[in-house]
Amino acid sequence: MPQISPLVAGDPTQLGSFRLTGRIGEGGQGIVYLGVSDQGERAAIKLLHVKFTGDTIARSRFARELKAAQRVASFCTARVIEADLDGNTPYIASEYIDGRPLREIVETDGPLSGTVLDRLAIGTATALTAIHHAAIVHRDFKPDNVLIAADGPRVVDFGIARIIDSTGTITSRAIGTPAYMAPEQIAGDDVGPYTDVFSWGATIAYAATGRAVFDGNSIAVVLNRILNHEVDVSMMPEPLRGVVRSALAKSAADRPSADQILLRLLGQPETAGASTAVLSQGVQVASDDTTPFSRVTVTDKPTSGGAPGGPTRESGEAHAGVPDAASRHTGGDVPGPGPQNATSGHTGGGVAAHGALSVPDGPGSLTVPPAGQAPVPAGRRRTGRWIALAVVILLIAAAAVLTVLNGWHRLAFGADPGPGPSTGADAGKLPPASLVDRVAQTGRITIGVKGDLPGIGLQNGESFDGFDVELARRIAAALQAKDVSVVRVSRGDRAEALASGKVDLVVATYSIDPGEKVQFAGPYYVAHRDILVRQGSGIDTLADLRGKRICAPNSPSVGDVQDRVAVEPVPAPDYGECMNLLRGGGVDAVPGEDLILAGFAGRESIRYKVLGVKLSNERYAVGIRQGDLKTCKAVSGVIADLYRDKTMKRLLTRYFGKVDFAPEQKVPAMEPCR
């Protein structure tokens, strides 16, 4: 674990909302401190060196680091929690990763192999894919910037990351750590995502061999080896050996993309880029050290169709994407097409049309099924099929009895799987436990929203409209749902709706509460208890409310105001009546949560404003069935992406733009998925 040294004279004791407790390290740009928030959250806080505080170029570089880090979804990376680049002490607070650098582990414990190496490769490929999806090039991917934590590897330090321009490349001088630089960095050519891929290959090769594969006693020797030396990767099993070999191709055009690397390592087809579900699977595989992760040996035996390089298959099952001789330029290893070939349809070694990759029966052979299913040793398949058939028959019989006795109309987790029993290849299969996997399998999702909050979630007949509804649909699309149902839930029944499977997600101004028996992803918005007034009323601060009349629905916001200033409460049954009173002059202000206030005010012809006094915080999150960590991580990643690409800003403007209101627009600190 990192060695935390004590603070020294001259060190700050507080930065933003974090109390500093020690020093993690010091680099060229500044000092990294360990900070702790009032909620007990720890952060690695990078403070720009005093000697640079007046340097506009240094501040610009620091701002670039922040911009890069904020754009990257937190799949196997360290998320940014808080930052201030405008004050006298500019800093960035990132998630503190309690782990050891990969370099330290290899130097102390020796080379990695087997499951540990698998998880390292998949976790770092997941992180690199997330980085590239944000249009970022890391440019210094190396063992020192990979931390091994209890929940798997994390890629850190975007200090020299650069945002890709419209051409998809960066023109730059050589920058990075010499032994992990790509040939184009040495030559001063354009760099891009393919540059990180080369560095990833060198890093995984280092982990497998215990030494820098382009090491030398001088920089000149190191650079010459990068340009001319072929790396021996024979100690790695397939498909990792072929993937690393192709990643280390001297020509950028011959390297796979990060998406392709991740898809191959997970045994997935490469017909499209890595989706949020695939990234979530990468996180799960990298963090789960309890489930064996099995390898597939891809043989060079001809298939029945005569195409070399694909695995032999049973029963004449149709296979898609078996590579031909021209594509097998790596001599039987997993091919390495260039970065532009992510959608070419090549499936990287014979992935079956139904998603499983098979190899012949025999010792050690197995089948790798689609995401979420476990490999099955081939020697047990025939006996297993008879057992499975018997189990299916018993399940069907039991289901029929239950249907007759109880009138059940569905026998599935979560959303209704659709009319009629499952038939064909899927008959008798239990639905996956994770919503991410179920959506990938069925394409269906049901989301609960409020139906009585204008601008947020308002029902009109069979349709719904509002900020939460639009957000829910975007989350569903990111999870690759094709059939999205939106239903109404109330404050009192949303937890039960999740537990019973009536809904799969709840997006309904659901405040994070540790007492709720649900899993929370997000928050998707940090609301504040605030005050709504008419524009031009002369009320601009909390003190201006002294002696004024405020509407008093059943809301804790009323007490928040009364605790701070003497006011006259006017009872009202709900916010609709409060707006009537405010419009007619019956009250001077309405307290409540800012987003809800802005939603009600947004449909009025009179102009209103939210004061922005921020009496307290309310973190609205997505409710998920308890224990579904995979979906929690996926949804949190989607939310972070929506903030980074400014989608949230556009949605907030669309639904609340008529109100003088300054909504929170920075990426909120995500709730840990537990």
C-alpha positions as CSV (number, residue, x, y, z in Angstrom):
1,M,0.0,0.0,0.0
2,P,1.2,3.6,-0.5
3,Q,3.4,5.0,2.2
4,I,1.8,8.1,3.6
5,S,4.3,10.6,5.1
6,P,3.3,13.3,7.6
7,L,2.6,16.8,6.6
8,V,5.5,19.3,6.9
9,A,5.7,22.9,7.8
10,G,4.1,25.0,5.1
11,D,1.7,22.3,3.9
12,P,-2.0,23.3,3.9
13,T,-4.3,21.5,6.3
14,Q,-7.5,22.0,4.2
15,L,-8.2,22.0,0.5
16,G,-11.9,22.5,-0.5
17,S,-14.0,20.1,1.5
18,F,-11.1,17.8,2.4
19,R,-9.0,17.9,5.5
20,L,-5.4,16.9,4.6
21,T,-3.8,14.1,6.7
22,G,-0.6,13.3,5.0
23,R,1.6,13.3,1.8
24,I,1.3,10.6,-0.8
25,G,4.1,11.8,-3.0
26,E,5.6,14.7,-5.0
27,G,6.1,15.1,-8.8
28,G,7.1,17.6,-11.3
29,Q,3.8,19.6,-11.2
30,G,3.0,19.4,-7.5
31,I,2.5,17.6,-4.3
32,V,-0.2,14.9,-3.8
33,Y,-1.8,14.8,-0.4
34,L,-4.2,12.4,1.2
35,G,-7.5,14.2,2.1
36,V,-10.6,13.1,4.1
37,S,-14.0,14.7,3.7
38,D,-16.6,15.1,6.5
39,Q,-18.3,12.0,5.2
40,G,-15.1,10.0,5.5
41,E,-14.4,9.8,1.8
42,R,-10.7,9.7,1.1
43,A,-9.1,11.5,-1.9
44,A,-5.7,11.9,-3.5
45,I,-5.4,15.7,-3.9
46,K,-2.9,17.1,-6.4
47,L,-1.8,20.6,-5.5
48,L,0.0,22.7,-8.1
49,H,3.5,23.6,-7.0
50,V,3.7,27.1,-5.4
51,K,6.4,28.0,-8.0
52,F,3.8,27.5,-10.7
53,T,0.8,29.3,-9.2
54,G,1.6,32.5,-11.2
55,D,2.5,30.5,-14.4
56,T,-0.4,30.7,-16.8
57,I,1.1,27.8,-18.9
58,A,1.3,25.6,-15.9
59,R,-2.2,26.5,-14.9
60,S,-3.3,25.7,-18.4
61,R,-1.6,22.3,-18.2
62,F,-3.3,21.6,-14.9
63,A,-6.7,22.6,-16.3
64,R,-6.1,20.2,-19.2
65,E,-5.4,17.4,-16.8
66,L,-8.7,18.1,-15.0
67,K,-10.6,18.3,-18.3
68,A,-9.2,15.0,-19.4
69,A,-9.8,13.2,-16.1
70,Q,-13.4,14.5,-15.9
71,R,-14.2,13.2,-19.4
72,V,-13.3,9.6,-18.6
73,A,-16.0,7.3,-17.3
74,S,-14.8,5.6,-14.1
75,F,-14.4,2.0,-15.5
76,C,-11.2,0.9,-13.8
77,T,-10.0,4.5,-13.5
78,A,-9.8,7.0,-10.6
79,R,-12.8,9.4,-10.8
80,V,-12.4,13.1,-10.1
81,I,-14.3,14.2,-7.0
82,E,-13.6,17.9,-6.7
83,A,-11.4,20.6,-8.2
84,D,-10.5,24.3,-8.0
85,L,-8.4,25.8,-10.7
86,D,-9.2,29.4,-10.1
87,G,-8.1,30.0,-6.5
88,N,-4.7,30.8,-5.1
89,T,-4.1,27.1,-4.5
90,P,-5.4,25.2,-7.5
91,Y,-6.0,21.5,-6.9
92,I,-7.7,18.3,-8.2
93,A,-9.2,15.8,-5.8
94,S,-9.4,12.3,-7.2
95,E,-10.7,9.0,-5.8
96,Y,-8.0,7.6,-3.5
97,I,-7.0,4.1,-4.7
98,D,-5.7,2.1,-1.8
99,G,-3.4,-0.1,-3.9
100,R,0.2,-0.8,-5.0
101,P,1.7,0.2,-8.3
102,L,2.1,-2.6,-10.7
103,R,5.9,-1.9,-11.0
104,E,6.3,-2.4,-7.2
105,I,4.3,-5.7,-7.2
106,V,6.4,-7.1,-10.1
107,E,9.7,-6.0,-8.6
108,T,8.7,-7.4,-5.2
109,D,6.8,-10.6,-6.0
110,G,8.0,-11.4,-9.5
111,P,6.1,-11.8,-12.9
112,L,2.4,-12.3,-13.0
113,S,0.7,-15.3,-14.6
114,G,-2.6,-17.2,-14.9
115,T,-5.7,-15.6,-13.5
116,V,-3.9,-12.6,-12.0
117,L,-2.4,-11.7,-15.4
118,D,-5.7,-12.2,-17.1
119,R,-7.4,-9.8,-14.7
120,L,-4.7,-7.2,-15.1
121,A,-5.0,-7.3,-18.9
122,I,-8.8,-7.1,-18.9
123,G,-9.0,-4.4,-16.2
124,T,-6.4,-2.2,-17.9
125,A,-8.0,-2.8,-21.4
126,T,-11.3,-1.7,-19.8
127,A,-9.8,1.5,-18.5
128,L,-8.0,2.2,-21.8
129,T,-11.3,1.7,-23.7
130,A,-13.1,4.1,-21.3
131,I,-10.3,6.7,-21.8
132,H,-10.5,6.4,-25.6
133,H,-14.3,6.6,-25.6
134,A,-13.8,10.1,-24.0
135,A,-11.6,11.1,-26.9
136,I,-8.6,11.1,-24.6
137,V,-5.0,9.8,-25.2
138,H,-3.3,9.0,-22.0
139,R,0.2,9.2,-23.5
140,D,2.0,7.8,-20.4
141,F,0.5,4.4,-19.9
142,K,3.1,2.4,-17.9
143,P,3.4,0.1,-14.8
144,D,3.8,3.0,-12.5
145,N,0.4,4.4,-13.5
146,V,-1.5,1.1,-12.9
147,L,-2.5,0.6,-9.3
148,I,-3.6,-2.8,-8.1
149,A,-6.4,-2.4,-5.5
150,A,-8.6,-4.8,-3.7
151,D,-11.3,-4.4,-6.5
152,G,-8.9,-4.8,-9.4
153,P,-6.4,-2.7,-11.4
154,R,-7.0,1.0,-11.9
155,V,-5.3,3.3,-14.4
156,V,-4.4,6.7,-13.0
157,D,-2.6,10.0,-13.7
158,F,-3.8,12.0,-16.7
159,G,-1.1,14.5,-16.2
160,I,0.0,14.5,-19.8
161,A,-3.2,13.2,-21.3
162,R,-4.3,15.2,-24.3
163,I,-7.7,15.7,-25.9
164,I,-7.9,14.4,-29.5
165,D,-8.7,16.9,-32.2
166,S,-11.1,16.4,-35.0
167,T,-8.6,14.4,-37.0
168,G,-8.4,11.8,-34.2
169,T,-4.7,12.4,-33.7
170,I,-2.3,14.7,-31.7
171,T,0.7,16.3,-33.2
172,S,3.3,16.4,-30.4
173,R,6.9,16.2,-29.5
174,A,8.1,12.9,-27.8
175,I,6.6,12.8,-24.3
176,G,6.2,9.9,-21.9
177,T,8.4,7.3,-20.3
178,P,11.0,6.0,-22.8
179,A,10.7,2.3,-22.2
180,Y,6.9,2.4,-22.8
181,M,6.8,4.9,-25.7
182,A,5.5,3.9,-29.1
183,P,7.5,4.2,-32.3
184,E,5.5,7.2,-33.5
185,Q,6.3,9.1,-30.3
186,I,10.0,8.6,-30.9
187,A,9.7,9.7,-34.5
188,G,7.7,12.8,-33.6
189,D,4.7,11.7,-35.7
190,D,1.1,12.1,-34.8
191,V,0.0,10.1,-31.7
192,G,-3.4,8.7,-31.0
193,P,-5.3,5.9,-29.2
194,Y,-3.1,3.4,-31.0
195,T,-0.1,4.9,-29.1
196,D,-1.7,3.9,-25.8
197,V,-2.3,0.5,-27.2
198,F,1.4,0.0,-27.8
199,S,2.2,1.2,-24.3
200,W,-0.5,-1.2,-22.9
201,G,1.2,-4.1,-24.7
202,A,4.6,-3.2,-23.3
203,T,3.1,-2.9,-19.8
204,I,1.4,-6.3,-20.0
205,A,4.6,-7.8,-21.4
206,Y,6.5,-6.3,-18.4
207,A,4.0,-7.8,-16.0
208,A,4.3,-11.3,-17.6
209,T,8.2,-11.2,-17.9
210,G,9.2,-9.2,-14.9
211,R,11.4,-6.9,-17.0
212,A,10.9,-3.9,-19.3
213,V,10.8,-5.5,-22.7
214,F,12.6,-2.5,-24.3
215,D,15.0,-1.9,-21.5
216,G,18.6,-0.8,-22.1
217,N,21.6,0.9,-20.4
218,S,20.9,4.2,-22.3
219,I,18.0,6.0,-23.8
220,A,19.5,5.5,-27.3
221,V,19.4,1.7,-26.8
222,V,15.9,1.8,-25.4
223,L,14.6,3.8,-28.4
224,N,16.4,1.6,-30.9
225,R,14.8,-1.5,-29.3
226,I,11.4,0.0,-29.5
227,L,11.9,0.7,-33.2
228,N,13.5,-2.6,-34.2
229,H,13.2,-5.2,-31.4
230,E,10.4,-7.9,-31.5
231,V,9.2,-8.9,-28.1
232,D,9.1,-12.5,-27.0
233,V,5.5,-13.1,-25.7
234,S,5.7,-16.9,-25.8
235,M,5.2,-17.2,-22.1
236,M,1.6,-16.0,-22.3
237,P,-1.4,-18.2,-23.1
238,E,-3.8,-17.4,-25.9
239,P,-5.6,-15.2,-26.6
240,L,-3.5,-12.9,-24.5
241,R,-0.3,-13.8,-26.4
242,G,-1.7,-12.8,-29.8
243,V,-3.4,-9.7,-28.5
244,V,-0.2,-8.4,-26.9
245,R,1.8,-9.3,-29.9
246,S,-0.6,-7.3,-32.2
247,A,-0.6,-4.4,-29.7
248,L,3.2,-4.2,-30.0
249,A,3.1,-3.9,-33.9
250,K,5.6,-1.3,-35.0
251,S,3.1,0.2,-37.4
252,A,0.1,1.9,-35.7
253,A,-2.2,0.7,-38.5
254,D,-1.5,-2.9,-37.6
255,R,-2.5,-2.6,-33.9
256,P,-6.0,-3.3,-32.6
257,S,-8.1,-0.7,-30.9
258,A,-8.6,-0.8,-27.1
259,D,-12.2,-1.9,-27.9
260,Q,-11.0,-4.8,-29.9
261,I,-8.5,-5.8,-27.3
262,L,-11.2,-5.9,-24.6
263,L,-13.7,-7.7,-26.8
264,R,-11.1,-10.4,-27.7
265,L,-10.0,-10.9,-24.1
266,L,-13.7,-11.3,-23.0
267,G,-14.5,-13.7,-25.9
268,Q,-17.0,-11.2,-27.5
269,P,-17.6,-10.6,-31.2
270,E,-16.0,-7.4,-32.7
271,T,-19.0,-6.5,-34.8
272,A,-19.2,-3.1,-32.9
273,G,-17.3,-1.2,-30.3
274,A,-17.3,-2.1,-26.7
275,S,-20.7,-1.0,-25.1
276,T,-21.3,0.1,-21.6
277,A,-22.4,-3.5,-20.8
278,V,-19.0,-4.8,-22.1
279,L,-17.1,-2.2,-20.1
280,S,-19.2,-3.3,-17.0
281,Q,-18.3,-6.9,-17.7
282,G,-14.6,-5.9,-17.9
283,V,-14.8,-4.3,-14.5
284,Q,-16.6,-7.3,-13.0
285,V,-14.0,-9.8,-14.4
286,A,-11.1,-7.6,-13.3
287,S,-12.5,-7.2,-9.8
288,D,-13.8,-10.7,-9.1
289,D,-11.0,-12.7,-7.6
290,T,-13.3,-15.6,-6.5
291,T,-14.4,-16.9,-9.9
292,P,-11.9,-18.8,-12.1
293,F,-11.4,-17.1,-15.4
294,S,-10.7,-19.8,-18.1
295,R,-8.7,-19.5,-21.2
296,V,-9.6,-20.8,-24.7
297,T,-6.9,-22.4,-27.0
298,V,-7.6,-21.4,-30.5
299,T,-6.3,-24.1,-32.8
300,D,-5.0,-24.0,-36.4
301,K,-7.1,-27.0,-37.5
302,P,-9.2,-26.4,-40.6
303,T,-12.9,-26.0,-39.9
304,S,-15.5,-28.0,-41.9
305,G,-15.8,-25.0,-44.2
306,G,-12.1,-25.2,-45.0
307,A,-11.2,-21.8,-43.4
308,P,-8.0,-22.2,-41.3
309,G,-7.4,-20.6,-37.9
310,G,-10.8,-21.2,-36.4
311,P,-11.7,-23.6,-33.6
312,T,-13.3,-26.9,-34.6
313,R,-17.0,-26.9,-33.9
314,E,-19.6,-29.5,-33.0
315,S,-22.9,-30.5,-34.6
316,G,-22.4,-28.3,-37.7
317,E,-23.3,-25.1,-35.8
318,A,-23.0,-22.0,-37.9
319,H,-20.1,-19.8,-36.9
320,A,-19.5,-16.2,-37.9
321,G,-16.3,-14.3,-38.5
322,V,-13.8,-17.2,-38.8
323,P,-10.7,-15.5,-40.1
324,D,-9.3,-16.4,-43.5
325,A,-5.6,-16.8,-44.3
326,A,-5.1,-13.2,-45.3
327,S,-6.3,-12.0,-41.9
328,R,-4.1,-14.4,-39.9
329,H,-1.0,-12.3,-40.2
330,T,0.1,-13.2,-36.6
331,G,0.7,-16.9,-37.4
332,G,-2.3,-18.4,-35.6
333,D,-2.6,-15.8,-32.9
334,V,-5.6,-13.5,-32.5
335,P,-5.4,-11.1,-35.4
336,G,-4.6,-7.5,-34.9
337,P,-6.4,-5.2,-37.3
338,G,-5.8,-1.5,-37.3
339,P,-7.7,1.0,-35.2
340,Q,-10.2,1.7,-37.9
341,N,-11.5,-1.9,-38.2
342,A,-13.5,-2.0,-35.0
343,T,-16.7,-2.4,-37.0
344,S,-15.4,-4.7,-39.7
345,G,-17.3,-7.7,-38.5
346,H,-14.2,-9.8,-37.7
347,T,-14.9,-11.8,-34.6
348,G,-11.3,-12.5,-33.6
349,G,-10.9,-16.3,-33.8
350,G,-14.2,-17.9,-34.6
351,V,-17.0,-16.7,-32.3
352,A,-20.1,-18.6,-32.8
353,A,-23.2,-16.9,-34.1
354,H,-25.0,-17.5,-30.8
355,G,-22.0,-15.9,-28.9
356,A,-20.2,-19.0,-27.7
357,L,-16.7,-20.1,-28.8
358,S,-16.2,-23.9,-28.9
359,V,-13.1,-26.1,-29.1
360,P,-12.9,-29.8,-29.6
361,D,-13.6,-32.3,-26.9
362,G,-10.5,-33.4,-25.0
363,P,-8.4,-32.7,-22.0
364,G,-8.6,-29.1,-20.9
365,S,-11.0,-28.1,-23.7
366,L,-14.0,-25.9,-22.9
367,T,-16.7,-23.6,-24.3
368,V,-16.7,-19.9,-23.5
369,P,-20.3,-18.7,-23.6
370,P,-21.6,-15.1,-23.9
371,A,-21.1,-12.6,-21.1
372,G,-22.5,-13.7,-17.7
373,Q,-22.3,-17.5,-18.3
374,A,-19.6,-19.9,-17.0
375,P,-17.4,-22.1,-19.2
376,V,-18.2,-25.8,-19.4
377,P,-15.5,-28.5,-19.7
378,A,-16.1,-30.4,-22.9
379,G,-15.6,-33.8,-21.3
380,R,-18.7,-33.2,-19.2
381,R,-20.9,-31.8,-22.0
382,R,-22.7,-35.0,-23.0
383,T,-23.6,-36.1,-19.5
384,G,-24.4,-32.5,-18.6
385,R,-26.9,-32.3,-21.5
386,W,-28.9,-35.2,-20.1
387,I,-28.8,-33.7,-16.6
388,A,-29.8,-30.3,-18.0
389,L,-32.6,-31.8,-20.0
390,A,-34.0,-33.5,-16.9
391,V,-33.7,-30.3,-14.9
392,V,-35.5,-28.3,-17.6
393,I,-38.4,-30.8,-17.6
394,L,-38.7,-30.6,-13.9
395,L,-38.6,-26.8,-14.0
396,I,-41.3,-26.7,-16.7
397,A,-43.5,-29.0,-14.7
398,A,-43.0,-27.0,-11.5
399,A,-43.8,-23.8,-13.4
400,A,-47.0,-25.3,-14.8
401,V,-48.2,-26.3,-11.3
402,L,-47.4,-22.8,-9.9
403,T,-49.2,-21.2,-12.8
404,V,-52.3,-23.2,-12.2
405,L,-52.3,-22.7,-8.4
406,N,-51.3,-19.1,-8.1
407,G,-52.2,-17.6,-11.5
408,W,-48.7,-16.3,-12.0
409,H,-48.3,-14.6,-15.3
410,R,-44.5,-14.4,-15.4
411,L,-41.6,-16.3,-13.9
412,A,-38.7,-14.0,-14.4
413,F,-36.6,-11.5,-12.6
414,G,-37.3,-7.8,-13.2
415,A,-39.3,-6.8,-16.2
416,D,-41.9,-9.1,-17.8
417,P,-40.1,-11.3,-20.3
418,G,-43.0,-11.0,-22.7
419,P,-45.9,-13.1,-23.6
420,G,-45.7,-16.9,-23.8
421,P,-43.0,-19.3,-22.5
422,S,-39.5,-19.2,-23.8
423,T,-38.9,-21.6,-26.7
424,G,-36.0,-22.9,-28.7
425,A,-32.4,-22.5,-27.5
426,D,-33.4,-20.3,-24.5
427,A,-36.0,-22.7,-23.1
428,G,-35.5,-23.5,-19.5
429,K,-32.8,-20.9,-18.9
430,L,-33.0,-18.8,-15.8
431,P,-32.7,-15.1,-16.5
432,P,-29.4,-13.5,-15.6
433,A,-29.1,-12.0,-12.1
434,S,-27.7,-8.7,-13.3
435,L,-30.0,-6.2,-15.1
436,V,-27.2,-5.4,-17.5
437,D,-27.0,-9.0,-18.6
438,R,-30.8,-9.3,-18.8
439,V,-31.1,-6.3,-21.0
440,A,-28.4,-7.6,-23.3
441,Q,-30.3,-10.9,-23.5
442,T,-33.9,-9.5,-23.9
443,G,-33.4,-5.9,-25.1
444,R,-36.2,-4.9,-22.6
445,I,-36.2,-2.6,-19.6
446,T,-38.9,-1.1,-17.3
447,I,-38.2,2.2,-15.5
448,G,-40.2,3.8,-12.8
449,V,-40.6,7.6,-12.8
450,K,-42.7,10.2,-10.9
451,G,-45.9,11.2,-12.7
452,D,-46.8,14.4,-10.7
453,L,-43.7,16.7,-11.0
454,P,-43.8,19.1,-14.0
455,G,-40.5,19.4,-15.8
456,I,-39.2,16.3,-14.0
457,G,-41.7,13.5,-14.5
458,L,-45.2,14.3,-15.5
459,Q,-47.8,11.8,-16.8
460,N,-50.2,12.8,-19.6
461,G,-52.4,9.9,-20.4
462,E,-50.1,7.0,-21.3
463,S,-47.1,9.2,-22.0
464,F,-44.5,10.8,-19.6
465,D,-42.4,13.8,-20.1
466,G,-39.6,15.6,-18.1
467,F,-36.0,15.7,-17.1
468,D,-36.0,12.4,-15.2
469,V,-37.9,10.7,-18.0
470,E,-35.4,11.8,-20.7
471,L,-32.5,10.8,-18.4
472,A,-34.1,7.4,-17.9
473,R,-34.4,6.8,-21.6
474,R,-30.8,7.8,-22.2
475,I,-29.6,5.4,-19.5
476,A,-31.7,2.6,-21.1
477,A,-30.2,3.4,-24.5
478,A,-26.7,3.2,-23.1
479,L,-27.5,-0.2,-21.6
480,Q,-28.6,-1.2,-25.2
481,A,-32.3,-1.6,-24.4
482,K,-34.5,-1.6,-27.5
483,D,-37.8,-1.9,-25.7
484,V,-38.2,0.7,-23.0
485,S,-41.3,0.8,-20.8
486,V,-41.9,3.8,-18.4
487,V,-44.3,3.3,-15.5
488,R,-45.3,5.6,-12.6
489,V,-44.0,5.0,-9.1
490,S,-44.6,7.0,-5.9
491,R,-42.4,7.8,-3.0
492,G,-44.0,5.1,-1.0
493,D,-43.9,2.2,-3.5
494,R,-40.7,2.6,-5.5
495,A,-38.5,0.4,-3.2
496,E,-41.1,-2.4,-3.3
497,A,-41.5,-2.0,-7.1
498,L,-37.7,-2.7,-7.4
499,A,-37.8,-5.6,-5.0
500,S,-40.8,-7.2,-6.6
501,G,-39.5,-6.8,-10.2
502,K,-42.3,-4.5,-11.3
503,V,-39.5,-2.1,-12.4
504,D,-35.9,-2.6,-13.2
505,L,-34.7,1.0,-12.4
506,V,-36.2,4.0,-10.6
507,V,-35.4,7.5,-11.8
508,A,-37.7,9.6,-9.6
509,T,-35.9,12.2,-7.5
510,Y,-34.9,9.3,-5.3
511,S,-32.6,10.7,-2.6
512,I,-29.8,8.4,-1.5
513,D,-30.7,7.0,1.9
514,P,-28.6,4.3,3.6
515,G,-31.8,3.0,5.2
516,E,-33.4,2.1,1.9
517,K,-33.1,-1.5,0.9
518,V,-32.0,-0.7,-2.7
519,Q,-28.8,-0.2,-4.5
520,F,-28.1,3.4,-5.6
521,A,-26.2,4.4,-8.7
522,G,-25.2,8.0,-9.2
523,P,-26.2,10.5,-8.0
524,Y,-27.5,11.9,-11.3
525,Y,-28.2,15.3,-9.8
526,V,-27.3,17.0,-6.5
527,A,-30.3,19.1,-5.6
528,H,-30.4,21.7,-2.8
529,R,-33.2,22.8,-0.6
530,D,-33.7,26.4,-1.7
531,I,-36.3,29.1,-2.1
532,L,-38.4,30.2,-5.1
533,V,-39.6,33.8,-5.5
534,R,-41.0,36.1,-8.2
535,Q,-38.4,37.9,-10.3
536,G,-38.4,41.6,-9.3
537,S,-39.8,40.9,-5.9
538,G,-36.9,42.5,-4.1
539,I,-36.0,39.2,-2.3
540,D,-32.5,38.3,-3.3
541,T,-31.0,36.8,-0.1
542,L,-32.2,34.7,2.8
543,A,-32.2,37.8,5.1
544,D,-34.7,39.5,2.7
545,L,-37.3,36.9,3.8
546,R,-37.4,38.2,7.3
547,G,-41.1,38.8,8.3
548,K,-42.3,37.5,4.9
549,R,-44.9,34.8,4.2
550,I,-43.7,31.5,2.9
551,C,-45.8,28.6,1.6
552,A,-45.7,25.6,4.0
553,P,-46.5,22.3,2.3
554,N,-45.4,19.0,4.0
555,S,-41.7,19.5,3.3
556,P,-38.6,19.7,5.6
557,S,-37.5,22.7,3.5
558,V,-40.0,24.8,5.6
559,G,-38.2,24.0,8.8
560,D,-34.8,24.7,7.1
561,V,-36.0,28.3,6.4
562,Q,-37.5,28.8,9.8
563,D,-34.2,27.7,11.5
564,R,-32.4,30.6,9.7
565,V,-34.9,33.5,9.5
566,A,-38.2,34.5,11.1
567,V,-41.0,34.0,8.6
568,E,-44.7,33.5,8.6
569,P,-45.7,30.0,7.3
570,V,-48.9,29.7,5.2
571,P,-50.1,26.1,5.1
572,A,-50.8,24.5,1.7
573,P,-51.6,20.9,0.7
574,D,-49.1,20.6,-2.1
575,Y,-46.8,22.6,-4.4
576,G,-49.5,23.1,-7.0
577,E,-51.4,25.2,-4.4
578,C,-48.1,26.9,-3.3
579,M,-47.6,28.1,-6.9
580,N,-51.2,29.4,-6.9
581,L,-50.5,31.4,-3.7
582,L,-47.2,32.7,-5.0
583,R,-48.8,33.8,-8.3
584,G,-51.6,35.5,-6.6
585,G,-49.5,37.2,-3.9
586,G,-50.8,35.0,-1.1
587,V,-47.1,34.1,-0.2
588,D,-43.8,35.8,-0.9
589,A,-41.7,32.6,-1.4
590,V,-41.9,28.8,-1.7
591,P,-39.2,26.6,-0.1
592,G,-38.3,23.2,-1.6
593,E,-35.8,21.3,-3.5
594,D,-34.4,23.5,-6.3
595,L,-35.1,21.1,-9.2
596,I,-38.7,20.6,-8.1
597,L,-39.2,24.3,-7.6
598,A,-37.8,25.0,-11.1
599,G,-40.0,22.4,-12.6
600,F,-43.2,23.9,-11.2
601,A,-42.0,27.5,-12.1
602,G,-41.0,26.5,-15.6
603,R,-44.6,26.1,-16.7
604,E,-45.7,29.5,-15.5
605,S,-46.0,32.6,-17.7
606,I,-44.7,34.8,-14.9
607,R,-40.9,34.7,-14.4
608,Y,-39.5,33.2,-11.2
609,K,-36.0,32.6,-9.7
610,V,-34.4,30.2,-7.4
611,L,-32.4,32.2,-4.8
612,G,-29.5,29.8,-4.7
613,V,-29.1,29.8,-0.9
614,K,-28.5,26.0,-0.9
615,L,-29.9,25.2,2.6
616,S,-28.9,21.5,2.2
617,N,-28.1,18.8,-0.3
618,E,-30.3,16.1,-1.7
619,R,-28.5,13.6,-4.0
620,Y,-30.9,12.2,-6.5
621,A,-29.8,8.7,-7.6
622,V,-31.0,5.8,-9.8
623,G,-32.6,3.1,-7.7
624,I,-31.6,-0.5,-8.6
625,R,-32.4,-3.8,-7.1
626,Q,-30.3,-4.4,-4.0
627,G,-27.0,-6.3,-4.7
628,D,-26.8,-5.6,-8.4
629,L,-23.3,-4.1,-8.4
630,K,-22.7,-4.7,-12.1
631,T,-25.6,-2.6,-13.1
632,C,-24.8,0.0,-10.4
633,K,-21.3,0.5,-11.9
634,A,-22.7,0.6,-15.4
635,V,-25.3,3.2,-14.7
636,S,-22.9,5.4,-12.7
637,G,-20.6,5.3,-15.6
638,V,-23.4,6.4,-18.0
639,I,-24.3,9.3,-15.7
640,A,-20.7,10.5,-15.5
641,D,-20.5,10.4,-19.3
642,L,-23.7,12.4,-19.7
643,Y,-22.2,15.2,-17.6
644,R,-18.8,15.0,-19.4
645,D,-20.3,15.3,-22.9
646,K,-22.6,18.2,-21.7
647,T,-25.8,16.2,-22.3
648,M,-26.9,16.9,-18.7
649,K,-26.4,20.6,-19.3
650,R,-28.6,20.5,-22.4
651,L,-31.3,18.6,-20.6
652,L,-31.3,21.0,-17.6
653,T,-31.5,24.0,-20.0
654,R,-34.4,22.3,-21.9
655,Y,-36.6,21.6,-19.0
656,F,-35.7,24.5,-16.6
657,G,-34.3,27.2,-18.8
658,K,-37.3,29.6,-18.3
659,V,-36.4,30.0,-14.6
660,D,-33.6,32.1,-13.2
661,F,-31.8,29.0,-11.9
662,A,-28.2,27.9,-11.7
663,P,-28.4,24.1,-11.5
664,E,-25.4,21.9,-10.6
665,Q,-23.6,21.0,-13.8
666,K,-20.3,19.4,-12.7
667,V,-19.9,15.6,-12.4
668,P,-21.2,14.7,-8.9
669,A,-19.1,12.4,-6.6
670,M,-20.5,9.0,-7.3
671,E,-21.9,6.8,-4.5
672,P,-19.8,3.6,-4.1
673,C,-21.5,0.5,-5.5
674,R,-21.7,-1.9,-2.5
